[in-house]
Amino acid sequence: MIVSILDYGSGNVRSLVNAIQHLGYKVEWIRSPEEIANAECLIFPGVGNFGFVCDSLAKEGYLEALRDYALSGKPFMAVCVGIQALFEGSVEAPESKGLGIFPGLVQKFQSKNKSVPHIGWNSCAVRSNTEQEHYGLRPHDKFYFVHSYMIPTANLQLPSDFHVATTRYGDETFVGAIMKKNFLATQFHPEKSGAAGLRCIEAFLSGNYEKAISGVDTQLLENSSGGLTKRVIACLDVRSNDSGDLVVTKGDQYDVREKAAAGGEVRNLGKPVELCQRYFEEGADEVVFLNITSFRNCPLADAPMLQVLAKAAQTVFVPLTVGGGIREIVDPDGTVYSAVEVAGTYFRSGADKVSIGSDAVYAAEQYYANAQKLTGTTAIETISAAYGCQAVVISIDPKRQYVKSPEETKHHAIKTPHRGPNGEEYAWYQCTVKGGREYRDIDVVELARACEAMGAGEVLLNCMDQDGSNAGYDIGLVRLVKESVKIPVIASSGAGVSEHFEQVFKATECDAALAAGIFHRKTCSIENVKEHLQKSDVLVRL
């Protein structure tokens, strides 16, 4: 069987292709409405904004042909925003019309008691008395979700021959999947859900859509976020070494070179694709690539990180984030690419999210200088509008600035156990740009709130003071930012042992914790960290 994938300019579909080919099937693209009817098996990927997806379908004339195929009885699968597009409309884009296969409107998550977007690994299983599993959805498995909008199960009206798999996030239960024979629509990304997701795709493609349930339902292991796990993320700082080769490095207070006595060369901790594969096999929930070499004279199409992503995405089936250079650029030949075009290039190579650092600080400064009015032109706003807020991560590099009391500064200061040079007990966190080399007059709370207003979906929170220390995360900083925004927060910088992950998860409400050096040097593995967290009653994906 040849698997056809609808190509209408959505986000990362490369990973979906890789997953299908990994399972031994051939893939072809559908690039016109006329080709849909002839497909043996059709997959409809949806990434990003409901309006962008449905308006693109309407503009290209796909709506009627896609609706007819979905109802034809031939193998049909929809992913993420694809399942939302099967309904009449969404509050995300009230003027845009969905396919209308099912009645109802897609709603936004309530954020009063949880982070929005819903990002991470959660349960998804059929709740019925049939004691049957559908398309490989086992209740003890975890699948990767990344979305702000969902289909509530309350008052859901579907034809009786459709089964529904549900997922709970906080106090809300929503549709995780809709299925019947030859029809599967998932809110989660099976191509990014590791072995569980590959099993789901294989069950759909092979037609093996029912078998007995086994295992313990992890939704019964409740926490404040339902079945959502805490994420453990591996980070790879990638740059060129003195020989011009791309390597994974790690800084000591952001200095990535060895001491002079050791030769002064760029610290080399391995090859990026090989390390990414290792972390996937160890159980990393996500992998972040941070490009810390500018490659200013390199055309966008030849950017080395595109090749790294494309290679890694062939065999790594968890989310990949890339940071560094996500801005408007000018090629050596004078061609100008907007930030959203640059992001799109990385998405098509295998990235699921892009991380923005220095440019986020500049955009936030502009936001406050403009009386907190949005311009619609920043990289955060344009990428979020096209691909959804969940595709935009803000990487913050702050440094403690000590004061004797909060009254000494206009910025958000907290009491900290880390004493200043003169015994100061308070500090505010000053944001930096250019890899920590330049300080700006804006603090972490101001930056995080501005970026959230502009449409960022997640914060990657570093700490220059803790970086490379192996002394643990800055708990006060993480708690400060987490309490200041509604979007998910990833704690970073300072992890040295498994206990540090437990500490940050239990002392703050952060959604994920990231580490680099301890994984690169094999001080402890991701598997070690997760085993420790499980024993400490922190819900994780094993």
C-alpha positions in Angstrom: 0.0 0.0 0.0 1.2 3.5 -0.8 0.4 6.1 1.9 -0.6 9.5 0.6 0.0 12.6 2.7 -1.8 15.9 2.0 0.7 18.7 1.4 -0.8 22.1 1.8 2.0 24.0 3.6 1.5 22.7 7.1 4.3 22.5 9.7 6.5 19.6 10.4 5.3 16.7 8.2 8.8 15.4 7.7 8.6 13.4 10.9 5.3 11.8 9.8 6.9 10.7 6.5 9.9 9.3 8.4 7.7 7.3 10.8 5.7 5.8 7.9 8.9 4.9 6.0 10.4 3.5 9.2 7.5 1.1 9.3 8.2 -0.1 5.8 5.6 1.8 3.7 6.0 4.0 0.7 4.9 7.6 0.8 3.6 10.0 -1.9 2.4 13.6 -1.7 -1.1 14.8 -2.5 -0.6 18.3 -4.1 -4.0 18.8 -5.8 -7.6 18.2 -4.9 -8.0 15.9 -8.0 -5.4 13.5 -6.6 -7.3 12.8 -3.3 -9.9 10.5 -4.8 -7.3 8.1 -6.2 -5.4 7.7 -2.9 -5.3 4.2 -1.4 -4.7 5.6 2.1 -4.8 9.3 3.0 -3.2 11.1 6.0 -4.2 14.6 6.8 -1.6 16.4 9.0 -2.6 19.6 10.8 0.0 21.7 12.6 -0.6 25.1 14.1 -3.5 27.5 13.8 -7.0 26.2 12.9 -7.7 29.2 10.7 -4.4 28.8 8.9 -5.1 25.1 8.2 -8.7 25.4 7.2 -8.3 28.6 5.2 -5.3 27.0 3.3 -7.5 24.0 2.5 -10.3 26.3 1.3 -8.0 28.4 -0.8 -6.5 25.4 -2.6 -9.9 23.8 -3.1 -9.3 20.8 -0.9 -12.4 21.0 1.4 -15.0 19.1 -0.6 -12.6 16.4 -1.9 -11.1 15.9 1.6 -14.6 15.6 3.2 -15.7 13.1 0.6 -12.6 10.9 1.1 -12.9 11.0 4.9 -16.5 9.6 4.6 -15.6 7.1 1.8 -14.6 4.2 4.0 -11.1 4.1 2.6 -8.2 4.3 5.1 -8.1 7.9 6.4 -6.1 9.4 9.3 -6.0 13.0 10.7 -3.4 14.3 13.1 -3.5 17.2 15.7 -5.3 20.2 14.1 -6.4 17.6 11.6 -8.9 16.2 14.1 -10.1 19.7 15.0 -10.7 20.5 11.3 -13.2 17.6 11.1 -15.6 19.7 13.2 -17.7 22.7 12.1 -15.4 25.4 13.5 -13.1 26.6 16.3 -13.1 29.5 18.7 -9.5 29.9 17.7 -10.6 31.3 14.3 -14.3 32.0 14.4 -14.4 33.1 10.7 -12.9 29.9 9.4 -15.0 26.9 8.6 -14.0 23.3 9.2 -14.9 20.2 7.2 -18.1 19.8 9.2 -17.9 16.0 9.3 -18.8 16.1 13.0 -21.0 18.8 14.8 -19.6 21.2 17.3 -17.0 23.8 17.9 -13.4 23.3 19.1 -12.8 25.1 22.4 -9.8 26.6 24.3 -8.4 25.0 27.4 -9.2 26.9 30.6 -6.0 28.2 32.2 -7.1 28.9 35.7 -5.4 25.8 37.1 -3.0 24.7 34.5 -0.5 25.7 31.8 -1.8 26.4 28.3 -0.8 25.1 25.8 -1.1 21.5 26.9 2.4 20.3 26.0 3.8 16.9 26.9 3.0 13.2 27.3 -0.5 12.2 28.4 -2.7 9.2 28.4 -5.3 8.4 25.7 -7.5 5.3 25.8 -11.0 4.1 24.9 -13.4 4.1 27.8 -15.9 1.4 27.2 -17.1 -2.0 28.4 -15.8 -3.8 25.3 -12.4 -4.3 26.9 -10.8 -3.7 23.5 -8.0 -1.5 22.4 -8.4 0.5 19.2 -5.4 1.3 16.9 -2.8 0.5 19.5 -4.1 2.9 22.2 -3.2 1.2 25.4 -4.2 3.0 28.6 -0.8 2.7 30.3 0.9 4.3 27.3 1.8 8.0 26.9 1.3 10.0 23.7 2.7 13.4 22.8 0.3 16.3 22.8 1.0 20.0 21.9 -2.1 22.2 21.6 -4.1 25.0 23.2 -7.5 24.0 21.7 -9.5 20.8 22.1 -12.8 19.0 21.6 -14.6 18.7 25.0 -16.2 15.3 25.6 -19.2 17.0 27.3 -22.2 17.0 24.9 -20.2 15.4 22.2 -22.4 14.0 19.5 -20.9 11.5 17.1 -22.4 8.7 15.0 -22.8 5.5 17.0 -20.2 3.5 15.0 -17.4 5.8 16.1 -15.3 5.1 19.2 -13.8 7.9 21.3 -10.5 7.8 23.2 -10.4 10.4 26.0 -7.6 12.4 27.7 -7.8 14.4 30.9 -5.8 17.6 31.5 -6.5 19.3 34.8 -10.2 19.2 35.4 -11.0 19.0 31.7 -11.6 15.9 29.7 -11.3 16.1 25.9 -11.2 13.9 22.8 -7.8 12.3 22.4 -8.8 10.3 19.3 -11.8 9.3 17.2 -11.9 6.0 15.4 -13.7 3.3 13.6 -12.6 0.8 11.0 -10.3 2.5 8.5 -10.7 5.9 10.2 -8.4 7.3 12.8 -8.1 10.9 14.0 -5.7 11.9 16.9 -5.2 15.0 18.8 -1.8 13.8 19.8 1.2 13.4 17.4 1.7 9.6 16.9 4.9 10.3 14.9 6.3 12.1 17.9 5.1 9.6 20.5 8.0 7.1 20.5 7.2 3.4 20.4 3.6 3.9 21.5 3.0 6.2 18.5 4.7 4.0 16.0 2.6 1.1 17.2 -0.5 3.3 16.7 0.5 4.2 13.1 1.3 0.6 12.3 -2.1 -0.6 13.6 -3.8 1.9 11.3 -1.7 1.1 8.2 -2.0 -2.7 8.7 -5.7 -2.6 9.5 -5.1 -4.3 12.9 -7.4 -1.9 14.8 -8.7 -4.1 17.6 -6.9 -6.2 20.2 -7.2 -6.9 24.0 -6.2 -4.2 26.5 -3.3 -4.9 28.8 -1.5 -2.8 31.4 -2.3 -0.4 34.2 -4.2 2.8 33.4 -1.8 5.6 34.3 -4.7 8.1 34.4 -5.5 6.5 37.8 -2.1 7.9 39.0 -3.6 11.3 39.2 -1.8 14.6 39.7 -2.9 18.2 39.4 -2.6 17.9 35.6 -4.4 14.6 35.1 -2.3 12.1 33.3 0.2 14.6 32.0 3.8 13.6 32.9 6.7 15.8 33.8 9.1 16.0 30.9 12.8 15.3 31.0 14.6 17.1 28.1 18.1 16.7 26.7 19.8 19.8 25.3 22.5 19.8 22.7 24.6 23.0 22.3 25.8 22.7 18.7 28.6 24.7 17.1 31.5 24.3 14.8 34.9 23.5 16.3 38.2 24.8 15.3 38.4 22.3 12.4 35.0 23.3 11.1 33.1 20.2 12.2 29.8 20.4 14.0 30.1 19.2 17.6 28.0 19.1 20.8 29.7 21.3 23.3 29.0 22.5 26.9 30.0 25.8 28.5 31.3 26.7 31.9 29.4 29.9 32.6 28.8 30.0 28.8 32.5 29.5 27.9 32.7 26.5 25.6 36.5 26.4 25.2 38.8 24.2 27.2 41.3 25.8 29.5 44.6 27.0 27.9 46.5 24.2 29.6 44.2 21.7 27.8 44.8 23.4 24.4 42.0 26.0 24.4 39.9 24.3 21.8 36.2 24.1 21.6 34.9 21.5 24.1 33.8 18.4 22.1 31.3 16.1 23.7 30.2 14.2 20.7 28.3 14.4 17.4 24.9 15.9 17.5 22.9 13.3 15.5 24.5 10.4 17.4 23.9 12.0 20.8 20.3 12.8 19.8 19.7 9.1 18.9 21.3 8.0 22.2 19.0 10.3 24.2 15.9 9.0 22.3 16.8 5.5 23.2 17.4 6.4 26.9 13.9 7.8 27.1 14.3 11.6 26.5 10.8 13.2 26.2 12.2 15.9 23.9 15.6 17.0 22.4 16.6 20.6 22.0 19.3 21.7 19.5 20.7 25.1 20.2 22.8 26.4 17.4 25.4 28.6 19.0 27.4 29.3 15.8 26.0 32.0 13.6 26.9 30.7 10.1 26.4 34.2 8.9 27.9 33.6 5.5 25.9 30.4 4.8 22.8 30.4 2.6 19.6 29.3 4.4 19.2 26.3 2.2 22.7 25.1 3.2 22.4 25.8 7.0 24.2 22.9 8.8 21.4 22.6 11.4 18.9 21.8 8.7 21.0 18.7 7.8 21.3 17.8 11.5 17.6 18.0 12.0 16.8 16.0 8.8 19.2 13.2 9.8 18.0 13.1 13.4 14.3 13.1 12.5 14.7 9.9 10.5 15.1 7.7 13.6 14.2 9.9 16.5 10.4 9.9 17.2 10.1 12.5 19.9 9.8 16.3 19.5 12.8 18.2 18.3 13.3 21.9 19.1 15.9 24.1 17.3 17.2 27.5 18.4 19.6 30.0 17.0 19.2 32.1 14.0 15.3 32.1 13.9 15.0 35.7 12.7 14.8 37.6 9.4 18.0 36.8 7.5 19.7 37.9 4.3 21.5 35.3 2.2 24.9 36.1 0.8 23.2 36.7 -2.6 20.9 39.3 -1.1 17.8 37.1 -0.8 15.7 38.2 2.2 13.9 35.6 4.3 11.3 36.6 6.9 11.4 34.9 10.4 8.3 32.9 9.5 10.0 31.6 6.3 13.1 30.7 8.2 11.0 28.8 10.8 9.1 27.1 8.1 12.4 25.8 6.6 13.4 24.3 9.9 9.9 22.8 10.4 10.1 21.1 7.0 13.5 19.6 7.9 12.2 18.0 11.1 11.8 20.6 13.8 8.6 20.7 15.8 9.4 23.9 17.7 11.7 26.9 17.3 13.4 28.7 20.1 14.0 32.4 20.0 16.5 34.1 22.3 18.0 37.5 21.7 15.3 38.6 19.3 12.7 37.9 22.0 14.4 40.4 24.2 14.5 43.0 21.5 10.8 42.4 20.7 9.8 42.7 24.4 11.7 46.0 24.6 9.7 47.2 21.6 6.5 45.9 23.2 6.9 48.0 26.3 8.2 51.0 24.4 5.0 50.8 22.4 2.7 50.9 25.5 2.3 47.1 25.4 0.7 47.2 22.0 1.3 44.3 19.5 2.7 45.1 16.1 2.0 41.8 14.5 5.4 41.9 12.8 7.8 40.3 15.4 9.2 36.8 14.8 7.1 35.5 17.8 3.9 36.9 16.4 4.3 35.9 12.8 5.5 32.3 13.6 2.7 31.9 16.2 0.1 33.1 13.8 1.1 30.6 11.1 2.1 27.6 13.1 0.4 28.1 16.5 1.8 29.4 19.8 2.9 25.8 20.7 5.6 26.0 18.0 7.3 29.0 19.6 9.7 28.6 22.6 11.4 31.6 24.3 14.9 30.9 25.6 15.8 33.3 28.4 19.3 33.8 29.7 19.2 35.8 33.0 21.8 36.8 35.5 21.3 37.7 39.1 21.7 41.3 40.1 21.9 41.6 43.9 20.2 44.3 45.9 19.9 44.8 49.7 16.1 45.2 49.4 13.4 45.0 46.7 12.9 48.8 47.1 16.4 49.4 45.5 15.2 48.3 42.1 12.2 48.9 39.8 12.5 45.2 38.7 11.0 42.1 40.2 13.3 41.1 43.0 13.0 38.0 45.3 14.7 36.8 48.4 17.3 34.2 47.4 19.5 31.7 49.2 22.3 32.7 46.9 24.0 35.6 48.8 25.5 38.5 46.9 29.2 39.6 47.1 28.3 41.9 50.0 25.9 39.5 51.7 22.8 40.8 49.8 19.7 38.5 50.3 17.7 39.8 47.4 18.2 39.7 43.6 16.4 40.5 40.4 17.2 38.6 37.2 18.5 40.7 34.3 18.0 39.4 30.8 20.9 39.1 28.4 21.4 38.8 24.7 24.2 37.5 22.4 24.8 34.4 24.4 25.0 36.2 27.7 27.6 38.7 26.5 25.3 41.8 26.6 23.0 42.9 29.4 19.6 44.6 28.9 17.4 46.7 31.2 14.6 44.2 31.4 14.0 41.4 33.9 12.7 37.8 33.5 9.2 38.5 34.5 8.8 41.4 32.1 10.3 39.4 29.3 8.2 36.3 29.9 5.0 38.2 30.1 5.7 40.2 27.0 6.5 37.1 25.0 3.4 35.4 26.3 1.3 38.4 25.1 3.0 38.2 21.7 2.1 34.5 21.3 4.9 32.4 22.6 3.8 29.0 23.9 6.6 28.0 26.2 9.5 29.4 28.2 13.0 27.7 28.3 14.4 29.3 31.5 18.1 29.2 31.8 20.2 30.8 34.6 23.7 32.0 33.9 24.7 31.8 37.6 23.8 28.1 37.8 25.1 27.0 34.4 27.7 24.4 34.7 27.6 24.4 38.5 26.0 21.0 39.0 24.5 22.5 42.1 20.9 22.3 41.1 18.3 24.5 39.5 17.6 28.0 40.7 14.3 27.2 42.5 13.5 30.8 43.3 13.9 31.9 39.7 11.8 29.0 38.3 9.0 29.6 40.8 9.1 33.4 40.0 8.6 32.9 36.3 6.2 30.0 36.6 3.9 32.1 38.8 4.1 35.1 36.4 2.8 33.4 33.2 0.2 30.8 32.2 2.4 29.1 29.5 4.6 26.1 30.3 8.0 26.6 31.8 11.1 24.4 31.3 13.7 24.7 34.0 17.3 24.7 32.8 20.8 25.2 34.1 22.5 23.5 37.1 21.4 19.9 37.1 24.1 17.6 38.5 22.3 14.6 39.9 18.8 12.9 39.6 17.7 14.5 42.9 17.9 18.0 41.3 15.1 17.0 38.9 12.9 15.9 41.9 13.7 19.1 43.7 12.6 21.4 40.9 9.5 19.4 40.1 8.3 19.3 43.8 9.3 22.8 44.8 7.8 24.5 41.7 5.0 23.9 39.2 7.4 23.8 36.3 6.4 21.6 33.4 9.7 20.2 32.3 13.4 20.1 33.3 16.3 20.2 30.9 19.9 19.2 31.2 22.9 18.9 29.0 26.3 18.2 30.6 25.3 15.5 33.0 23.8 13.5 30.1 26.7 14.2 27.7 29.3 13.1 30.3 27.2 10.2 31.5 27.2 11.4 35.0 23.7 9.9 35.0 21.4 8.9 32.3 17.9 10.0 31.4 16.8 6.5 32.4 18.4 7.0 35.8 16.6 10.3 36.3 13.2 8.9 35.4 13.6 5.9 37.6 14.4 8.2 40.5 11.5 10.4 39.7 9.1 7.5 39.6 10.3 6.3 43.0 9.8 9.8 44.3 6.1 9.8 43.1 6.7 12.2 40.2 4.6 11.1 37.2 6.9 10.5 34.2 6.9 8.5 30.9 8.9 5.3 31.2 
